[in-house]
Amino acid sequence: MKLSGRSIIGFREGSGTPDLFYATNPANGEPLQPGFAPATAAEVDLAAQLAAEAFAVYGRISGKEKAKFLRAIAANLESIASELVARAEQETALPKARLQAETARTCGQLRLFAQLVEDGSWVMACVDRADPDRKPVPRPDIRSMLRPLGPVVIFGASNFPLAFSVAGGDTASALAAGNPVIVKAHPAHPGTSELVGQAIQQAVRECNLPEGTFTLLFDNGTKIGEALVKHPQVRAVGFTGSLAGGRALMNLAAARPEPIPIFAEMGSTNPVFILPGALQERGDAIAAGLHTSFTLGAGQFCTKPGMVFLPPAAEADSFAARLQHLVGDTPQFNLLTAGIGSAYRAAIDRRKQDSNVQVLAETNSPFAERTFCAGATLFETDAHTFLKSHGLDAEIFGPTTLLIRHAKHEDTLKVARNLEGHLTATIHGTEQDLRDYADLVAILETKVGRLIFNGFPTGLEVCHAVVHGGPYPATSDGRSTSVGSQAIFRFARSVCFQGFPDNSLPEELRNDNPLGIWRLVDGEMTREPATQLARRQS
């Protein structure tokens, strides 16, 4: 496929503004061709209007038709996988193997949602049949199910050019629910975004779907994103990025005449608690795994473990020494963007100036003076300092973590109670540790979306049960997940039908259950037709 550097607006090519921007290769700092034209205000309005028109059709197609569409996108991506990985490698300097795996994950997510909507049970159909003989008043016939919201705006993420970008989990879940999608591409990897956008556009045509089902808009600032969030035709937003960016979008959405939901995943420090039994049994192995986790992808994962709590055991010193050695031998990294690089170095410098925090280790290899480069850093403090100091729990996006020593069990609980919301919390322990620290587990359950035992938060599995969310400020809505099949529920709402004749109801709610989906009928989960269930119950 050939890159045009122009937005994809339905089946049309945007014109954009003349102020072109360019992707940069983080490995050498060189700009990449072609230049990309930011979308115009008129193109934002056109995209939203096309999406609203498409919703009238796309929002009502069958689960099988949506599944066909999602699988077509996956097949189209696989057909250009080599080209896609090559361009992403240029724009991100991420290893080829990582990008190949991310391509596979992206296609896997699309097929996961295809399977979900093809089955159809995700709509949570509920049927409470009329009871005209109920006293003192008859019960009416009431039925409900999930329906799509309308046009959804998705912001591409910087750190996942594929899996959290144009055809990533947010887009896949919004399309699966029946919503047209407008993607605002991330300016760090516009070429990768356009290739993926072309693959989706092709799938829209192949499946004979309305033109406005998908749009991709380019911009290297915030103007287009702000205009999309404020557009009256937009009904929801999915965002993965910084707390400042997510918070700004939340404020914009709340200030609209008709406020809309913002599903923002805004990062996390992902606390790790190493309990005494585990430290004694396998401290070196945990240190090695921790080092791999917080330096994986140059620490540019929202699931990176950014603070580690150590008990007052003799083994804590050898654990810290082992981690010091590993950090010292860590090579320098190319970060994804110059902005991420400068923010990382500024945060490291601020932490170094804190007299209550000690630098235990830094990358020993020669440091290249380039805006994209960064080395690993290991810090240490104690629980008392951590609790009284402002900012030590803040996320630093990059290859660093903070060790926190504590003196007793109650210190651990006090720290946990004072944590903000996070995506994950990890506990390394033995079965006895779990019994001794059951109170810690109970506290952490209220603070995070995913609790991990004897593992590490990086390496997120995409499946039905996974939760990638957490209380604010990890996300804007702690009830949601942006990974896994449950992500679809963000982009749907319950609609109730009362007193309708059977043949006027959606197929999901009719008595004979023609789709064969799981439904809650008069309080019982079943795939049976409502009439058959009634005979069996009687």
N, C-alpha and C positions, 0 to 999 in steps of 0.2 A: 504494500500500500504506500502511496505517496503522501507526504505531509504537506498540507496547504498553509498551516499557520493561521487558519481561520476557524471561527466557531462553527459548530454543527447545530443548526436550528431546525429540528425536524428533518425534513429531506433537503433543506437548503443550506447553502454555505454563507456564513456571515461575511460582512465586509469589514467591520471593526473600525477602530481609529487608526490613524497613521503612526501613532507612537508605539512602534514595535518593541517587544522585550524578548530576551533570549535566555534559554536554559544555559547553565554553566556546568562543565565537567568538574566535579569536586577533586578529581585526581590531579588535575593540572591547572585549574582555574580558567580554562579557555572557554569562550562562548561557543554555543552549538547552533548550527543552522537547522531549520529556517528561523526567521523572526516570527513572533506570534502577535497578532493584533487583538488588543483588548476589545471586548464587546461594547457596543453602544447602548445608551438608555433605550433607544427604539428597539434594539434587538432583545433586550431584557423583556420589554413589554410584549413583543411578538412571541417570544418563547413561552411566556406565561399564558397568553391567550390561546396558543396552539395546544398547550397542555390542558387547559380548561376544556377546550373542545374535545380533545382526545379522551378525557375522563368520562364523558357521557357514554362512550363506547367501551373503552378499555376497562373501566371500573365495573362492567357487567359481563365481561367474557368469562367463560367457564374456567375452572381450575385446570382442566386438561389443556386448554388453549394457552394459559399462562405458563404451564409447565413446558409446553412445546417451545415457547418463546425463550424461556430461561435456558433451556438446553441448546437452543440455536445459538445463543450468545456464547455459551461455553465452547461449543464446537467451532465457532468462528475465531475465538481467541486461540484455541489450540492450533488452528490452521496457520496462524501467524506467530506462533510461540517464539520461533527463532528470531524473527525480526523484532518482536516485542521485547524480548530479553536483551537483545543487543542495544536497542535504544535506551532502555531503562538502565543498563550498565553504564552507558555514557552519561546519563543525567544524574545518577546517584552514586556512582563508584561502588555500589554494592556488589558482592561477589556473584558470579554467574550462577553458582549452585543455589544461592539464596533466592535469586530472582526466578530461577526455574521452579523452585519449591513454592514460591509465592504465586506463580502462574497456576500451578496445580491446585493450590489452596483456593484461588479465586474461582476456578472452574468447579471445584468441589463444592464451594458454597452455593453457586448457582444451581447445581444439581440437587443439593440438599433441599433448597427451597422449592425446586420443581417437584421433588418427591412429596413434599409437605402439601403443596396446593393441589397436586393431582389426587391425593387421597381425600382432601377436602375437610377433614375433621377439625382442622385448626380454627374454623369459624366459630367454634363453641356454641353450636346450635342448642337452644333450650326450648322445649315444648311443654307448656302447661295447658292441658286441654280443658275445655269448658266443663263445668259441673252444674247443670241447671237445677239439680235437686239439692244443692248445698243450702243449708239453713244457717243464719237467718236470711242471707242473700245469695243468689246464684253466683258462681265463679265464672268470669268471662274467659274466653279462649285467648291466651297470651303466648306469643312466641318471639324469640329474639336470636340475633346472630351478629357477628362482626361484619362490618362493611368498610371499604376503603375511605380515606379522608378526602382525597383530591390531589392536586399537584404538590409534589414534595421536592424540596431543594436539598441537594447533598453537596457538602464541601469535601473535596479531595484532601487526604492527609499527606503530610510531608514525608513521614517515615515508612509508609507502605505504598509505593507507587502503583500497586495493583490491588492487593487484598482489602485496602481501606480507601480506595480511590474510585475511579470512574465506574467500574463494574464490581466494586467491592461489596462487603456485607450490607452496608446501608442501602446502596442502590438495589441489590438483589432482594432484600427484604421489602423495600417499598414497592418494587415492581410486582413481587409475589403477592402482596396484599391487594393489588389492583390500582396502584397509583402511578400516573405518569411522573417521570423524574426529570428534573433539570439539575445537571451537575455543574458546579463551579470548579473548574480544574485547578489543581495546585500549581502555582507558577514555577515551582522547582523542577517539575517533570512534564512540561506541556506536550512534548513529542510522544511520550508514552501514553499520555491521556488521549491525544488525538487518535492514535492507532486503536486504542480500546473503544473510543467513541465511534470510529468508523465500523468496527465489528458489531457494535450494538445497533447502529443505524441500519446496517445490512440485515440484521436479524429482524428488525421492525418491518422492513420491506418483505423479507422472505415469509413472514407470518401474516402479511396483509393486515397489519395493525395501523391505527390512525397515526398520521404524521407526527403529532405532538407527543407521542408516547415517550420520546427521549430527546433531550437537548443537552449539548455540551457548550459551555461558555468559558472564554478565556479572560483573564485579568491578572495583572501583577500587583494589584493593590487591594483595597477594601471596598471601592466604590460599587462594583458590580454585585458583590456579596450583600452589601447593605440594601441595594435596590431590590434584590430578589427577596430578602427577608421581609421587606416592607410592602411588597406587591400584594394587592388585595386578592389575587387569584391563588396565591400560595397558601397551603393549608398546614404544612409542617416542615421542619428542618432537621437534618441530621448533620452533625459536626464532630470531627475528631481533631483536637489541637490543644492549644494552650488554654489555661484558665482565663487569661485576659481576653483572648479571642472569643471563647465560649460565653463568658460573662457579657461581653459587648453584644453578642447576638441575642442572648436572653433578654437584655434590656430593650433592644430594638423590637423584639417580638411582643414584649409586654406593653410597649408604648403604642402599638397599632390600635386603630379604632376597634378592630376585631382581633384580639390577641390570639396567637397560635402557639402550639407546643414546640419547644426547641429540645431536641435530644442530643445533648452535647456531652461527649466523653473528653474530659479536660485534663487527664493525666493523674498521676498518683506516685507516692513514694514507696508504697508496698512494703510495710514493715515485716521484718523477719525476726522471730523469737527462737533462740537456740536454748533449749532447756538442759538442765544439768546432766541427765542420763545420756542424752545424745552427744553432748560435748565430750563426755568421758569415753564413750564407746567409739566414736568415729569423727572426731574433731577435724582431722586432716582432710578427710573425704568431703566434709561439709564445706570447709574452706575452699577446696578446689572447685566444688560445684557452685559456690557463691561467686567466686571470681569469674567463672565462665558466664554466669547469669548476668552480673552487672556490667560486664564488658561486651556481651553479645550484641552484635549490630552497633558497636561503639556506644552502648548504653542508651540508644535512641529508641527504646521501647517504653510505652506507658506502663508496662508491667515490670520494669527493671526494679530490683530490690535496692532501695536507696537508703535504708537505715536498718541496722542489725543490732539486736539487743542480746548481750552476753551476760550469763550469770557469774557470781563471784566464785568461780572454781579455778583451781590451779591450771587446768587445761586451757583456760581462757587466754593465758599468756602465750602458750604454744600455738593456739589457733590464730592469734593476732600476728605472731611471727611468721607463720606459714603464709598468711594472706599478704603480709608485707613483701615477702620474697616473690610471690606471684605477681603482685602489682609492679614491682620494680622491673621485672622481666617482660612486662606487657609492651608490645610495640605500639607506636603511635597510630592514630586512626585518622581517616578522612571522614569528617562529618558531612551531613547531607547538604547543608547550605551554609553560606557565609554568616547568615544571621544566627543560625544555631551555634556555629563556632564561636562567634563573639559573645553570645549570651552565656555559653558554657564557661569560657575563660573569665568573664566578669564575675560569674557566680563563684567560681573557684577562688578568685582573688579576694572576694568579700569574705568567704569562709576562712581563708588563711589569716585575715586580719583580726579574726575573733580570738582574743587571748584565752578563751576557755575551750578552744578546740585545737587539737594537735594534729599536724600532718604526719601520718605514720609512714607513708610511702608514696612515691610518684614514679611514673615511667622513667627508666634510666636511659633509654635510647635517645640519640640526638634528636632535637625537636626542630622540625622544619618550620620556618617562619612563613606559613601560608594561612590565609583566613579560614580554610577548611580543616586545618589540622588540630589535633588535641591528643593529650596523653591521659592515662588513667591516674586517678588520685584516690588515696585512702585516708580518711580522717577518723579521729577518735575523740570522744568526750565521755562524760558520766551522766547518769540518769538525773541527778539533781540539777546539773547545768542544762540538760536538755529540757527539763520541765520549766525552767525559769527563763530560758532564752527564746527570743522571738526569731523565727525563721529557720531554725535547725531542722524542722520537719518539712520544709519546702522542697518541692521537686527540683533537682538539677538535672536537666536533660543532657545526658552524656555519661562517659565511663567513670563514674565515681560512686562511692558509698560511704556511709558514716557508721562506725562502731560505737555503741553506747553501752558502757559498763553499768551494772546495777548491783546493789548490795544484798537485797533480800526479796522474797516472794512479793511482799506488799509493794515494793518499788515497781515490779513488773506490772502489777494490776493498776497502779496509779498512772503509769505511762499509758497503758492501754485505754484507760477511761478518758484520758485527755487527748487521744488521737482524733483528728478530723476523719472525714470519710475517705476511704481508699478503695481502689479496685480489688486489691488482694491483701491477705495477711498469710504469712507462712509460719508454721511451727515445726521445728525439728525436735523430736523427742522419742522416748520409748513409751511402751504401754503404761509403765508406772508413772512416767512424766505426765501423760495425759490424765491419769487419775489425780495426780497431785495438783495439776493446773487446770482442772475442769472449769474453775472460775474464770481463767483467762480466756478459754474457748468461748464461754458464754458472753463475755464482754466483746470479743472480736467479732462475733456473729452480728452485733449491732453496728459495726464500724465498716464492714467490707461486703463486697458482692461474692467473693470467692475465697474460701479458706482452704489452704494447702497443707497437707501433713507429709513431712519427709520428702519434699520435692522443692521445686523452685518456680516462681511465678511466670518466667518467660517460657515460651513454647506452648502457647494457648491452643488447646484442642477445639476444633470446630465440630459441634455435635448438638444434639437436642437438649442436653441437660446443662450445658455450660452457661455461666453467667459472667459477662464482661460489663460490669456496671458497679455502682456502689453509691453510698450516700454522698451528698454534696460535701466538698467540691470535686470529688472524683468524677461525678456526672451531674447533670442538671436535674435528673430524675432518677433517684436510687431504686425505683421499682422496675427499671428497664435494663435490657442488655443490648449491646451492639454487635455481639457475636453469637452464633448459634441460631437455631430455628425460632426460638422465642423472640428474636429481634423483630419478627413480623408484627407482633402485637403493638409496637410503637405507632404503626401507621394504619391503624384500624380503630373503629369505634363501634359500640353496641347500638343496634337499632331494633326497636321492639314493634311488633305487628299485633294489634289487638282486634279480634272480631272479624278478621278477613276470611273470605271463603277459601277453601283449600286450593283451588286451581288458580287463585290470584297471588298465592304466596311464592317466595323464592323456593326453588327445588329443595334447598337444604332444610326447609321447615315444613314441607308437605307431609301428610300422614303416611304415605307409602314409602317415604325416604328413598326416592329414585336413585340417589347418588351412593347409597349404602354407607353413609358416614356415621361416626360415633356422635350420639346426641344424648342430652339429658332430658328424658321424657318422663314427666310426672315424678321427677326426683330420682330416676334410675338411668344409669349409663347403659346405652344399648345401641346396636346397629339395626335392630328390628324395626319394621314399620310400626307406627303408633297403634294402628288397629290390631295388629297381631299381639303387641305387648298388652293391650287392654284385655284381650281374650285370655291371655295367660295369667294376668293378674287376678282376673275374676274367677 
